[in-house]
Amino acid sequence: MFRRIRPIIIKELRQIRRDTRSLGLLLVFPAFLVFLIGYALNFDVKHVKLAILDQDRSPRSREYIRAFSTSEYFDIGYNVGSYADLTTLLNEGKAQMAVVTPVKFAADLLAGRDVDVQFLVDGSDANTATMAIGYAASITQTYSASIATAALARSGRESYVPVDFRPKIWYNPELVSAKFLLPGLFGFILMLSAVISTSLSVVREKEHGTMEQLMISRLHTAEIIIGKTIPYLAVSLLSSVLILATGYIFFQISVRGSLVWFYAGTTIFLLGALGQGLFISTIAPNQQMAFLISVLTSLLPTFLLSGFVFPISSMPVVLQILSNITPTKFYLIVVRGIILKGVGLAAFWDQLLYMAIFAGITLTLSSVRLLRRAE
């Protein structure tokens, strides 16, 4: 069979080499996207613009405010004298958070009374607001703990912590969002580029009039599908190497697990993506329609339903069910487990099975659809 499909493989490789757009889509574009999105798509919130209304103006209140200025998460940009100024800064977007210390801040602290500090947060950017509130709460709790410890020391007593909270973060100790997002980008980019590139292959043959020559040859439709899949699979695997190299060079992301299982999972995933692209090419009347269908069936499900950005467990039940038809969902579990956690086959064998079933279905549908067109 290899001797029969070898001419198709050679023809496809020559076509890819001549078509610089397809070659760029398969090789250069994925690595470029990893570089671009890796820097642009970042959930780490830093340098929040802060406005201060210090109504006490005491050494104690200034010490508390100074705790915000020493943090990389906040930049104190404004010290104002009234609530009206705070409102103006928040309305105009010049400040994202405001801190208001009460008049008797120092006096209440020295007297051992509770002090109410007001935080005004611009909630138009929900993610930034949530993160900023968390950072502010942590700084305030640390400052409060230091005040309580000093008060106990003055009275001759030792500080007492009922529950000693000591978290130890595995796999991503620095909590860098790029280390979570970039493995997900592998599946997102490979799915998009593989489906789009292969969806144009059969349509291109039909538009150039060479598809009829293949259909009247002695080749079986399954052999035509295999012959068209192998070149794109090889180029896509080469693209995955470039993606891994880009992630390692620019973001210091290395594969902790087995490279063998990584590429085994990637190969199965790509077979499903290529099968989906070939199936689209058998139903699309022209390259423009093939491109449109490819984007709609690969970009949107992969971005929204795969767990790449949004956790699937937080979605409505209907969307959680629909996410099971997205192979990227299963691939992300495999690639994140291998790259970040270094786990073995026992942790993701069922995900490989789901991807293999998807690949078998799409490649079979492509062959059946192509056979019907021949008849």
C-alpha positions in Angstrom: 0.0 0.0 0.0 2.9 2.3 0.7 4.1 2.0 -2.9 0.6 3.0 -4.0 0.2 6.1 -1.8 3.9 7.2 -2.2 3.2 9.3 -5.3 0.4 11.1 -3.4 2.7 11.8 -0.4 5.4 13.2 -2.7 2.8 15.3 -4.6 1.4 16.8 -1.4 4.9 17.6 0.0 5.8 19.4 -3.3 2.5 21.3 -3.1 3.2 22.3 0.5 6.7 23.4 -0.4 5.4 25.5 -3.4 2.5 27.0 -1.4 4.4 29.4 1.0 1.2 30.3 2.7 0.4 26.8 3.8 4.0 26.2 4.8 4.0 29.4 6.8 0.7 28.4 8.4 2.1 25.0 9.4 5.6 26.0 10.6 6.2 29.7 11.2 2.7 30.8 12.3 2.4 28.4 15.3 5.7 29.4 16.8 5.0 33.0 16.2 1.6 32.7 18.0 3.3 31.1 21.0 5.8 33.9 21.2 3.1 36.6 20.8 0.3 35.2 22.9 2.7 34.0 25.6 3.6 37.6 26.3 0.3 39.2 25.5 -2.1 36.8 27.3 -1.2 37.1 30.9 -3.4 36.8 34.0 -0.8 38.1 36.4 -2.0 41.5 37.6 0.7 44.0 38.6 1.2 47.7 39.0 -2.4 48.5 39.8 -2.8 52.3 39.9 -3.6 53.3 43.5 -5.1 56.5 44.9 -4.7 57.4 48.6 -6.9 59.4 50.9 -5.1 59.6 54.2 -7.4 61.3 56.6 -5.2 60.6 59.6 -1.8 61.7 58.3 0.0 60.1 61.1 3.2 58.0 61.1 1.1 54.9 61.6 -1.1 55.6 58.6 1.9 56.4 56.5 3.5 53.2 57.5 0.4 51.2 56.5 0.3 53.0 53.1 4.0 52.4 52.6 3.3 48.6 52.7 1.4 49.1 49.4 4.2 51.1 47.7 6.8 48.4 48.5 4.7 45.8 46.6 5.1 45.2 42.9 1.3 44.8 42.6 0.5 48.4 43.4 1.8 51.8 42.2 0.7 54.8 44.3 0.0 57.4 41.8 -2.2 59.9 43.7 -2.5 61.3 47.2 -5.7 63.3 47.3 -7.5 65.3 49.9 -11.2 64.5 49.4 -13.7 61.9 48.2 -14.6 64.0 45.2 -11.0 63.7 43.9 -11.1 59.9 44.4 -14.4 59.7 42.5 -12.9 61.7 39.6 -9.8 59.5 39.4 -11.9 56.3 39.4 -14.4 57.7 36.8 -11.6 58.7 34.5 -9.7 55.4 34.8 -6.6 57.1 36.2 -6.8 55.0 39.4 -8.0 51.4 39.7 -8.3 51.3 43.4 -8.5 53.8 46.2 -7.5 53.4 49.9 -9.1 55.6 52.5 -7.7 55.6 56.1 -9.9 57.0 58.9 -9.2 60.1 60.9 -8.4 58.2 64.1 -6.3 55.4 62.5 -3.3 55.7 64.8 -5.3 56.5 67.9 -7.6 53.4 67.5 -4.6 51.2 66.8 -2.8 52.3 70.0 -6.0 51.9 72.0 -6.4 48.4 70.7 -9.7 49.1 68.9 -10.6 47.8 65.5 -9.8 50.1 62.5 -12.0 50.2 59.4 -10.0 51.0 56.2 -12.1 51.6 53.1 -11.2 50.3 49.7 -12.8 51.6 46.6 -12.3 49.4 43.5 -13.0 49.9 39.8 -15.0 46.8 39.0 -15.2 47.4 35.2 -12.3 45.0 34.8 -13.5 42.1 36.9 -10.2 40.1 36.8 -8.0 43.1 37.8 -10.5 44.1 40.5 -10.6 40.6 42.0 -6.8 40.2 42.0 -6.3 43.7 43.4 -8.7 43.0 46.3 -6.8 39.8 47.1 -3.4 41.6 47.1 -4.8 44.4 49.3 -6.3 41.9 51.7 -3.0 40.0 52.0 -1.0 43.3 52.6 -3.6 44.4 55.3 -3.5 41.0 57.0 0.3 41.0 57.1 0.3 44.5 58.6 -2.4 43.6 61.1 -0.4 40.5 62.2 2.7 42.6 62.8 0.6 45.1 64.9 -0.9 42.2 67.0 2.5 40.6 67.5 4.1 43.8 68.7 1.2 44.4 71.1 1.6 40.9 72.5 5.3 41.4 72.9 4.8 44.6 74.9 2.5 42.8 77.3 5.0 40.0 77.7 3.0 37.4 75.8 3.9 35.3 72.8 1.8 35.4 69.6 -0.4 32.4 69.1 -1.6 31.1 65.7 -4.3 28.4 66.1 -3.8 27.2 62.5 -0.4 27.4 60.9 -1.0 27.9 57.2 2.0 26.9 55.1 1.0 26.2 51.5 3.4 24.4 49.2 2.7 24.8 45.5 3.5 22.0 43.2 4.3 22.1 39.4 4.2 25.9 39.1 5.6 27.4 42.4 5.8 30.9 41.1 2.2 30.8 39.9 3.3 32.2 36.5 0.3 32.2 34.2 2.4 31.6 31.1 3.3 28.1 32.4 -0.4 27.3 32.6 -1.3 29.0 29.3 1.5 27.9 27.0 0.9 24.1 27.2 -2.7 24.9 26.4 -1.6 27.0 23.4 0.1 23.9 21.9 -3.3 22.3 21.4 -5.0 25.5 20.4 -2.5 26.4 17.7 -1.9 22.8 16.4 -5.7 22.3 16.1 -6.2 25.5 14.3 -3.3 25.2 11.8 -3.9 21.5 11.1 -7.6 21.8 10.4 -7.3 24.9 8.2 -4.4 23.6 6.2 -5.9 20.2 5.4 -9.4 21.5 4.8 -8.0 23.4 1.8 -6.2 20.4 0.3 -9.1 18.4 -1.3 -10.9 21.7 -2.2 -7.8 22.8 -4.0 -7.7 19.6 -5.9 -11.3 20.0 -7.0 -10.7 23.6 -8.1 -7.6 22.6 -10.1 -9.4 19.7 -11.7 -6.9 17.1 -10.4 -9.3 15.5 -8.0 -11.1 13.6 -10.8 -7.8 12.1 -11.9 -7.2 10.7 -8.4 -10.8 9.4 -8.2 -10.6 7.4 -11.4 -7.2 5.9 -10.5 -6.9 2.4 -8.9 -6.3 4.0 -5.5 -8.9 3.3 -2.8 -10.4 6.4 -1.1 -8.9 5.4 2.2 -5.5 5.3 0.5 -6.1 8.8 -0.9 -7.0 10.0 2.6 -3.8 8.4 4.1 -1.7 9.8 1.4 -2.9 13.3 2.0 -2.7 13.0 5.8 0.9 11.8 6.2 2.6 14.9 4.7 0.6 17.3 6.8 1.1 15.1 9.9 4.9 15.2 9.4 4.9 18.9 8.9 2.6 19.5 11.9 4.9 17.3 14.1 7.9 19.4 13.0 5.8 22.5 13.9 5.3 21.0 17.4 9.1 20.8 17.8 9.4 24.5 16.9 6.6 25.3 19.4 8.4 23.4 22.2 11.7 25.2 21.3 10.0 28.6 21.4 8.4 27.8 24.8 11.7 26.7 26.2 13.8 29.6 24.8 11.5 32.4 25.7 9.5 31.1 28.7 11.8 28.4 30.2 9.1 25.7 29.8 10.5 22.3 29.5 8.9 18.8 29.3 9.1 17.2 32.7 7.6 13.9 31.5 8.3 11.5 28.7 8.9 13.0 25.2 7.8 9.7 23.7 4.4 9.9 25.3 4.2 13.6 24.5 4.6 13.0 20.8 2.5 9.9 20.9 -0.4 12.0 22.3 0.4 14.8 19.8 0.3 12.4 16.9 -3.1 11.0 17.9 -4.4 14.5 18.4 -3.1 15.7 15.0 -4.6 12.7 13.3 -8.0 13.8 14.6 -7.4 17.4 13.6 -6.3 16.4 10.1 -9.3 14.1 9.8 -11.6 16.9 10.7 -9.9 19.2 8.1 -10.2 16.5 5.4 -13.8 16.0 6.2 -14.5 19.7 5.9 -12.7 19.7 2.5 -15.0 17.0 1.2 -18.1 19.0 2.0 -17.0 22.6 1.2 -17.6 23.9 -2.4 -14.6 26.2 -2.5 -11.5 27.3 -0.5 -13.2 30.3 1.0 -16.0 28.2 2.5 -13.6 25.6 3.7 -11.6 28.2 5.5 -14.7 29.7 7.1 -16.0 26.3 8.3 -12.5 25.3 9.6 -12.3 28.5 11.7 -15.8 28.1 13.1 -15.4 24.4 14.0 -11.8 24.6 15.4 -11.2 28.1 16.7 -14.3 28.7 18.8 -14.7 25.2 20.3 -11.0 25.0 21.1 -10.9 28.4 22.7 -14.2 28.2 24.6 -14.9 24.6 25.4 -11.5 22.9 25.8 -10.5 24.4 29.2 -7.7 26.3 27.6 -8.7 29.6 29.3 -12.0 29.0 31.1 -12.4 26.0 33.5 -14.9 23.5 32.2 -16.3 22.8 35.7 -17.5 26.4 35.9 -19.6 26.1 32.7 -23.3 25.1 32.5 -24.0 21.4 32.3 -25.0 21.6 28.6 -21.6 23.2 27.7 -19.8 20.6 29.8 -21.4 17.9 27.7 -20.7 19.7 24.4 -17.0 20.0 25.5 -16.6 16.3 25.0 -16.7 16.6 21.2 -13.7 18.9 21.4 -10.5 16.8 21.1 -8.4 19.6 22.4 -10.0 19.2 25.8 -8.5 15.7 26.2 -5.2 16.8 24.6 -4.7 19.6 27.1 -5.0 17.2 30.0 -2.3 15.1 28.4 0.1 17.9 27.5 -0.3 19.7 30.8 0.2 16.5 32.7 3.4 15.6 30.8 4.9 19.1 30.6 4.0 20.5 34.0 3.6 17.5 36.2 5.8 14.9 34.5 3.1 12.2 34.9 3.1 8.9 33.0 0.6 6.9 30.9 -1.5 5.8 33.9 -2.6 9.4 34.4 -3.9 10.0 30.8 -4.4 6.7 29.0 -8.2 7.3 28.8 -7.6 10.8 27.2 -5.5 9.1 24.5 -8.4 6.6 23.9 -10.9 9.4 23.5 -8.6 11.2 21.0 -8.0 8.0 19.1 -11.8 7.4 18.8 -12.2 11.0 17.5 -9.4 10.5 14.9 -10.9 7.2 13.8 -14.4 8.7 13.3 -13.2 11.8 11.4 -10.9 9.8 9.1 -13.6 7.3 8.4 -16.1 10.0 7.6 -13.7 11.6 5.3 -13.2 8.3 3.4 -16.9 7.6 3.2 -17.7 11.1 2.0 -14.9 11.0 -0.6 -16.2 7.6 -1.8 -19.7 8.9 -2.2 -18.4 11.8 -4.3 -16.5 9.3 -6.5 -19.7 7.3 -7.0 
